[in-house]
Amino acid sequence: MPSHQLHAKIGRLTEQPSVWEQPIGYDLSITSDQVAVEQLIDDGQVTRIYDPVAYIAEDLYSIQHPDAMDNESQRKEYVDQVISRGEEFGRWFHFTDDSTLVRYPDRQDHFDLRTARNNNLTTKEEQRKIGSATIAIYGLSVGRSIAEGLVGSGIGSTYILGDFDHITPTNLNRLHSSIEKVGGPKLDDLAWDISRVDPYIKQIHERSGYTKESNLLLDSCNPDLIIEEVDNLPAKALLRKYASSRKVPLMMVTDLGKKSIIDIEMHNLESVAPFLGKVSEELNEALISDEYSEKQKRQAMSKIVGVRNLSPRIVQSFMDVGAKTTGAPQLRRTVYLGASLATESAEEILLGRVKKSMSRTASLTSILGEKSRDGLRADIGVWRNFLRYMIDDSSDRNK
């Protein structure tokens, strides 16, 4: 056993993951900002400073003078001019979670730098359009990977992020996080990462996830796209009802083993049946009212994902939840596949290229030409048990 002294020291130094705060940017050409930063340093609120100015200057020269990248004298002159501006170049952002001060280029220069390698694949006009979008994402497990893909692609200047859940150790097989973040909100972990990629991005947070009260916030933000990745069936149904009433496109990605399904509902272009018509109006109303049986829940989930998309191993896993496993299995590689599909789809939606609602499926095994590892005899047994599971009403209960 550790000594009492060591136990006390560990307890004293143990920290909880930090709650996100919008990083404040300081312009050190302004006297008041100089005073503020000096005060942060004197008060111990800044303990580390990162200044990648030389690398920023090098890349700015490259993207602004692609035809003179090999002109070393011109490059050196440009870099020296940037560095000669001292601390007045760019903005210095204070991150409170780790007491750092980091220099970034100005907003437009930073956006140009981090999207420069998208050029031609995404034109400058297209990048400008998708870069100014407002995007709402509810559910930050799969939704986190989607957000990372969007931000990394220069999509979105304002994000509405909603999730009430915390990171647990079992999340780490699919969540881009780490053990020291366990116990902290998924929302804060993602928010800090977004701010470090681009501190100019505006973030609006809903720590209760999506609720009926969220509609007022969404109305005030006027999102261009809603991404729904929540587990709660009533929330799924309510979000679609909102998207339909406000004519906002909605997208959902579902990962099933090694298969990813993306549903796109173009409420801005057409009338869309609940869950693309996969769920009846009657069942949808039961979901909205939060008055449904366990059997109805199973039926809704199987209809939303599509029985034909279920593999025997996934089917068995669903039936094992609560008996042999604590939750349905998810693979990080499938989550990333879905996030890639979502990022591409979001760009197409925001550029007006998606003309109708649709559901699409991508499979890692199909891409690689693999065959199922499940034998036919095992498949038949699993499907027989699944049919019994779907019609069994012995465990009916209100969710």
C-alpha positions as CSV (number, residue, x, y, z in Angstrom):
1,M,0.0,0.0,0.0
2,P,1.3,3.5,-0.8
3,S,2.2,5.6,2.3
4,H,-0.3,8.2,3.6
5,Q,2.0,10.9,2.4
6,L,2.0,9.6,-1.2
7,H,-1.7,9.0,-1.1
8,A,-2.2,12.7,0.0
9,K,0.1,14.0,-2.7
10,I,-1.6,12.0,-5.4
11,G,-5.0,13.3,-4.2
12,R,-3.8,16.9,-4.1
13,L,-2.5,16.8,-7.6
14,T,-5.3,14.8,-9.2
15,E,-7.2,16.9,-11.8
16,Q,-10.5,16.6,-13.6
17,P,-10.8,17.2,-17.3
18,S,-11.3,20.9,-18.0
19,V,-14.6,22.5,-19.0
20,W,-14.3,24.2,-22.3
21,E,-13.9,28.0,-22.5
22,Q,-13.8,29.9,-25.7
23,P,-10.1,30.8,-26.2
24,I,-9.5,34.5,-26.1
25,G,-7.3,35.9,-28.9
26,Y,-5.0,38.9,-28.1
27,D,-3.7,41.3,-30.7
28,L,-0.3,42.5,-29.3
29,S,-0.3,45.6,-31.5
30,I,-2.9,46.9,-29.1
31,T,-1.7,48.2,-25.7
32,S,-4.6,46.9,-23.7
33,D,-4.0,43.4,-25.1
34,Q,-0.3,43.6,-24.2
35,V,-1.3,44.5,-20.6
36,A,-3.8,41.6,-20.4
37,V,-1.3,39.0,-21.7
38,E,1.4,40.3,-19.3
39,Q,-1.1,40.0,-16.4
40,L,-1.9,36.4,-17.4
41,I,1.8,35.5,-17.3
42,D,2.4,37.3,-14.0
43,D,-0.7,35.6,-12.4
44,G,0.5,32.2,-13.5
45,Q,-2.4,31.6,-15.8
46,V,0.1,31.2,-18.7
47,T,2.8,28.7,-18.0
48,R,3.8,27.6,-21.5
49,I,4.0,29.5,-24.8
50,Y,4.0,28.0,-28.3
51,D,5.2,30.2,-31.2
52,P,5.4,28.4,-34.6
53,V,5.8,31.8,-36.4
54,A,8.7,30.6,-38.6
55,Y,6.7,27.6,-39.9
56,I,3.6,29.8,-40.4
57,A,5.7,32.3,-42.4
58,E,7.2,29.5,-44.5
59,D,3.8,28.1,-45.4
60,L,2.3,31.5,-46.0
61,Y,5.0,32.2,-48.5
62,S,4.4,28.8,-50.2
63,I,0.7,29.2,-50.7
64,Q,1.0,32.9,-51.7
65,H,3.9,32.3,-54.1
66,P,3.5,28.8,-55.5
67,D,5.4,29.7,-58.6
68,A,8.4,30.9,-56.6
69,M,8.7,28.2,-54.0
70,D,12.3,27.4,-55.1
71,N,13.4,31.1,-54.9
72,E,15.3,30.9,-51.6
73,S,16.3,34.5,-51.4
74,Q,12.7,35.7,-52.0
75,R,11.4,33.1,-49.4
76,K,14.0,34.2,-46.8
77,E,13.0,37.9,-47.4
78,Y,9.3,37.1,-46.9
79,V,9.9,35.0,-43.7
80,D,12.2,37.6,-42.3
81,Q,9.6,40.3,-42.8
82,V,7.0,38.3,-41.0
83,I,9.3,37.6,-38.1
84,S,10.5,41.2,-37.9
85,R,7.0,42.2,-36.9
86,G,7.7,40.5,-33.6
87,E,4.8,39.6,-31.3
88,E,2.4,41.9,-33.3
89,F,2.0,39.3,-36.1
90,G,-1.2,37.3,-35.8
91,R,-3.2,36.6,-32.7
92,W,-2.1,35.0,-29.4
93,F,-4.8,32.6,-28.0
94,H,-5.0,31.7,-24.4
95,F,-6.1,28.1,-23.7
96,T,-7.2,27.8,-20.0
97,D,-7.2,24.0,-19.9
98,D,-3.4,23.7,-20.0
99,S,-2.4,27.3,-19.3
100,T,-0.9,27.8,-22.8
101,L,-0.6,30.8,-25.0
102,V,-0.3,30.0,-28.7
103,R,0.3,32.2,-31.7
104,Y,-2.0,31.8,-34.7
105,P,-2.1,33.7,-38.0
106,D,-4.9,36.1,-38.5
107,R,-8.3,34.5,-39.2
108,Q,-8.1,34.6,-43.1
109,D,-4.5,33.5,-43.2
110,H,-5.2,30.6,-40.8
111,F,-8.2,29.5,-42.9
112,D,-6.1,29.7,-46.1
113,L,-3.3,27.7,-44.6
114,R,-5.4,24.9,-43.2
115,T,-7.4,24.5,-46.4
116,A,-4.6,25.1,-48.9
117,R,-4.1,21.4,-49.7
118,N,-7.8,21.1,-50.6
119,N,-7.2,23.4,-53.6
120,N,-8.6,22.2,-56.9
121,L,-10.3,19.2,-55.2
122,T,-12.4,22.0,-53.6
123,T,-12.3,25.3,-55.4
124,K,-11.7,28.5,-53.5
125,E,-15.3,29.6,-54.0
126,E,-16.6,26.2,-52.8
127,Q,-14.3,26.4,-49.8
128,R,-15.6,29.8,-49.0
129,K,-19.2,28.7,-49.1
130,I,-18.8,25.5,-47.0
131,G,-16.4,27.3,-44.7
132,S,-19.1,29.8,-43.7
133,A,-21.8,27.2,-42.8
134,T,-23.5,26.7,-39.5
135,I,-23.7,23.1,-38.5
136,A,-25.5,21.4,-35.6
137,I,-24.3,18.0,-34.3
138,Y,-26.2,16.1,-31.6
139,G,-24.5,13.0,-30.2
140,L,-20.7,13.2,-29.9
141,S,-19.6,9.6,-30.0
142,V,-19.9,8.9,-33.8
143,G,-20.7,12.7,-34.0
144,R,-17.2,13.5,-32.7
145,S,-15.5,11.8,-35.6
146,I,-17.8,13.5,-38.0
147,A,-17.0,16.9,-36.4
148,E,-13.3,16.2,-36.8
149,G,-13.7,15.4,-40.4
150,L,-15.8,18.5,-41.1
151,V,-13.5,20.9,-39.2
152,G,-10.4,19.3,-40.8
153,S,-11.9,19.9,-44.2
154,G,-12.6,23.5,-43.5
155,I,-16.3,23.0,-43.3
156,G,-18.3,25.3,-40.9
157,S,-17.6,28.5,-39.1
158,T,-20.2,27.9,-36.4
159,Y,-20.9,24.7,-34.6
160,I,-23.8,23.8,-32.3
161,L,-22.7,20.8,-30.3
162,G,-25.0,18.8,-28.1
163,D,-24.2,15.9,-25.8
164,F,-24.9,15.1,-22.1
165,D,-22.6,12.1,-21.8
166,H,-19.1,11.6,-20.3
167,I,-16.2,9.7,-21.6
168,T,-15.7,6.2,-20.2
169,P,-12.9,3.7,-20.7
170,T,-14.9,1.6,-23.1
171,N,-15.4,4.6,-25.4
172,L,-11.7,4.6,-26.2
173,N,-12.0,1.8,-28.8
174,R,-13.8,4.3,-31.1
175,L,-13.4,7.7,-29.6
176,H,-10.4,9.9,-30.4
177,S,-9.6,10.6,-26.8
178,S,-7.3,9.4,-24.0
179,I,-7.4,7.9,-20.6
180,E,-6.8,11.3,-18.8
181,K,-10.0,12.6,-20.4
182,V,-12.1,9.8,-18.9
183,G,-14.8,11.2,-16.7
184,G,-15.0,14.5,-18.5
185,P,-17.8,15.5,-20.9
186,K,-17.5,14.3,-24.5
187,L,-18.6,17.8,-25.5
188,D,-15.6,19.5,-23.8
189,D,-13.1,17.1,-25.1
190,L,-14.2,17.7,-28.7
191,A,-14.6,21.4,-28.1
192,W,-11.0,21.9,-27.0
193,D,-9.7,19.9,-30.0
194,I,-11.8,22.0,-32.4
195,S,-10.5,25.2,-30.8
196,R,-6.9,24.1,-31.2
197,V,-7.4,23.4,-34.9
198,D,-9.1,26.7,-35.4
199,P,-9.8,29.0,-32.4
200,Y,-11.8,31.4,-34.7
201,I,-14.6,28.8,-35.0
202,K,-17.6,29.8,-32.9
203,Q,-19.1,27.1,-30.7
204,I,-22.5,26.9,-29.0
205,H,-23.0,24.1,-26.6
206,E,-26.0,22.1,-25.3
207,R,-24.9,20.1,-22.3
208,S,-28.3,18.4,-22.0
209,G,-28.1,17.1,-25.5
210,Y,-31.1,17.6,-27.8
211,T,-34.4,18.4,-26.0
212,K,-37.6,20.1,-27.0
213,E,-36.1,23.3,-25.6
214,S,-33.2,23.1,-28.2
215,N,-35.6,24.3,-30.9
216,L,-35.3,27.9,-29.7
217,L,-31.6,27.8,-29.9
218,L,-31.6,26.2,-33.3
219,D,-34.1,28.9,-34.5
220,S,-31.7,31.6,-33.3
221,C,-28.7,30.0,-35.1
222,N,-30.4,29.0,-38.3
223,P,-28.3,25.9,-39.1
224,D,-27.5,25.0,-42.7
225,L,-27.3,21.3,-41.7
226,I,-28.3,19.1,-38.8
227,I,-26.3,15.9,-38.0
228,E,-28.2,13.5,-35.7
229,E,-26.1,10.9,-33.9
230,V,-28.1,10.4,-30.7
231,D,-29.0,7.1,-29.1
232,N,-32.4,8.2,-27.7
233,L,-35.3,7.3,-30.0
234,P,-37.6,10.1,-29.0
235,A,-34.8,12.7,-29.6
236,K,-34.2,11.2,-33.0
237,A,-37.9,11.5,-33.9
238,L,-38.2,15.1,-32.5
239,L,-35.1,16.3,-34.4
240,R,-36.6,15.1,-37.6
241,K,-39.9,16.8,-36.8
242,Y,-37.9,20.0,-36.2
243,A,-35.9,19.6,-39.4
244,S,-39.1,19.0,-41.4
245,S,-40.9,22.1,-39.9
246,R,-37.9,24.4,-40.5
247,K,-36.9,22.8,-43.9
248,V,-33.3,22.0,-42.8
249,P,-31.4,19.1,-44.3
250,L,-30.6,16.3,-41.8
251,M,-28.1,13.6,-41.9
252,M,-27.5,10.5,-39.8
253,V,-24.7,7.9,-39.9
254,T,-25.1,4.5,-38.4
255,D,-22.3,2.0,-38.0
256,L,-23.1,-1.7,-37.9
257,G,-20.1,-3.9,-37.4
258,K,-18.0,-3.2,-40.6
259,K,-20.8,-1.5,-42.4
260,S,-21.7,2.2,-42.4
261,I,-25.1,3.6,-43.4
262,I,-25.8,7.2,-44.2
263,D,-29.3,8.6,-44.3
264,I,-29.8,12.0,-45.9
265,E,-33.1,13.8,-45.5
266,M,-33.4,16.9,-47.7
267,H,-36.2,18.6,-45.9
268,N,-35.3,21.9,-47.6
269,L,-36.2,20.4,-51.0
270,E,-39.0,17.9,-50.4
271,S,-41.5,16.4,-48.0
272,V,-39.7,13.6,-46.2
273,A,-41.4,10.7,-44.4
274,P,-40.1,9.9,-40.9
275,F,-36.7,8.2,-41.1
276,L,-37.0,8.1,-44.9
277,G,-40.3,6.2,-44.6
278,K,-38.6,3.3,-42.8
279,V,-40.9,3.9,-39.7
280,S,-44.6,4.2,-39.9
281,E,-46.3,7.5,-38.9
282,E,-48.0,5.7,-36.0
283,L,-44.7,4.3,-34.6
284,N,-43.0,7.7,-35.2
285,E,-45.7,9.4,-33.1
286,A,-45.2,6.8,-30.4
287,L,-41.5,7.6,-30.4
288,I,-42.1,11.4,-30.2
289,S,-44.5,11.0,-27.3
290,D,-42.0,8.6,-25.6
291,E,-44.7,6.0,-25.1
292,Y,-43.6,2.8,-26.7
293,S,-43.0,-0.8,-25.7
294,E,-39.8,-2.7,-25.7
295,K,-41.0,-4.6,-28.7
296,Q,-41.8,-1.3,-30.6
297,K,-38.3,-0.1,-29.7
298,R,-36.7,-3.2,-31.2
299,Q,-38.9,-2.9,-34.3
300,A,-38.1,0.8,-34.8
301,M,-34.3,0.2,-34.4
302,S,-34.4,-2.7,-36.9
303,K,-36.4,-0.7,-39.4
304,I,-34.2,2.4,-39.1
305,V,-31.0,0.5,-39.8
306,G,-32.6,-2.0,-42.2
307,V,-32.6,-5.8,-41.5
308,R,-30.7,-6.4,-44.7
309,N,-27.8,-4.4,-43.3
310,L,-27.5,-6.6,-40.2
311,S,-24.8,-9.3,-40.2
312,P,-25.2,-12.5,-38.0
313,R,-22.6,-11.2,-35.6
314,I,-24.3,-7.9,-35.2
315,V,-27.7,-9.6,-34.7
316,Q,-26.2,-11.9,-32.1
317,S,-24.6,-8.8,-30.4
318,F,-28.0,-7.0,-30.2
319,M,-29.5,-10.1,-28.5
320,D,-26.6,-10.4,-26.1
321,V,-26.9,-6.8,-24.7
322,G,-27.9,-6.9,-21.1
323,A,-27.1,-10.6,-20.8
324,K,-23.5,-11.2,-22.1
325,T,-22.5,-7.7,-23.2
326,T,-23.0,-4.2,-21.9
327,G,-23.7,-2.6,-25.3
328,A,-23.7,-3.1,-29.0
329,P,-20.2,-3.4,-30.5
330,Q,-18.7,-0.6,-32.5
331,L,-15.4,-0.4,-34.4
332,R,-13.3,2.7,-34.7
333,R,-12.5,1.9,-38.4
334,T,-16.2,1.7,-39.2
335,V,-16.8,5.0,-37.3
336,Y,-14.1,6.6,-39.4
337,L,-15.6,5.2,-42.6
338,G,-18.9,6.8,-41.6
339,A,-17.3,10.1,-40.7
340,S,-15.6,10.2,-44.1
341,L,-19.0,9.5,-45.9
342,A,-20.6,12.2,-43.7
343,T,-17.9,14.8,-44.5
344,E,-18.2,14.2,-48.2
345,S,-22.0,14.3,-48.0
346,A,-22.0,17.5,-45.9
347,E,-19.9,19.2,-48.6
348,E,-22.2,18.0,-51.3
349,I,-25.3,19.1,-49.4
350,L,-23.9,22.6,-48.6
351,L,-22.9,23.1,-52.2
352,G,-26.4,22.2,-53.4
353,R,-25.4,19.1,-55.2
354,V,-27.7,16.7,-53.4
355,K,-31.1,17.0,-55.0
356,K,-33.1,14.3,-53.1
357,S,-33.2,12.3,-49.9
358,M,-31.4,9.0,-49.9
359,S,-29.9,6.2,-47.9
360,R,-26.4,4.8,-48.9
361,T,-24.3,2.0,-47.5
362,A,-20.6,1.3,-47.5
363,S,-18.9,-1.8,-46.2
364,L,-15.3,-2.4,-45.3
365,T,-15.6,-6.0,-46.2
366,S,-17.0,-5.2,-49.6
367,I,-14.3,-2.6,-50.3
368,L,-11.6,-5.1,-49.5
369,G,-13.4,-8.0,-51.2
370,E,-13.6,-10.1,-48.0
371,K,-16.2,-12.8,-47.4
372,S,-18.3,-13.3,-44.3
373,R,-16.7,-15.4,-41.6
374,D,-20.0,-16.7,-40.5
375,G,-21.0,-20.2,-41.7
376,L,-24.5,-20.8,-43.3
377,R,-25.6,-23.1,-40.5
378,A,-24.6,-20.5,-37.8
379,D,-26.4,-17.8,-39.8
380,I,-29.7,-19.8,-39.9
381,G,-29.5,-20.3,-36.1
382,V,-28.9,-16.7,-35.4
383,W,-31.7,-15.4,-37.6
384,R,-34.1,-17.9,-36.1
385,N,-33.3,-16.6,-32.6
386,F,-33.5,-13.0,-33.9
387,L,-37.1,-13.5,-35.2
388,R,-38.1,-14.8,-31.8
389,Y,-36.4,-11.9,-30.2
390,M,-38.3,-9.4,-32.3
391,I,-41.7,-10.8,-31.6
392,D,-41.1,-11.5,-27.9
393,D,-43.2,-9.2,-25.8
394,S,-42.4,-10.7,-22.4
395,S,-40.1,-7.8,-21.6
396,D,-42.4,-5.0,-22.8
397,R,-41.8,-1.9,-20.9
398,N,-41.8,1.8,-21.5
399,K,-38.4,3.1,-22.4
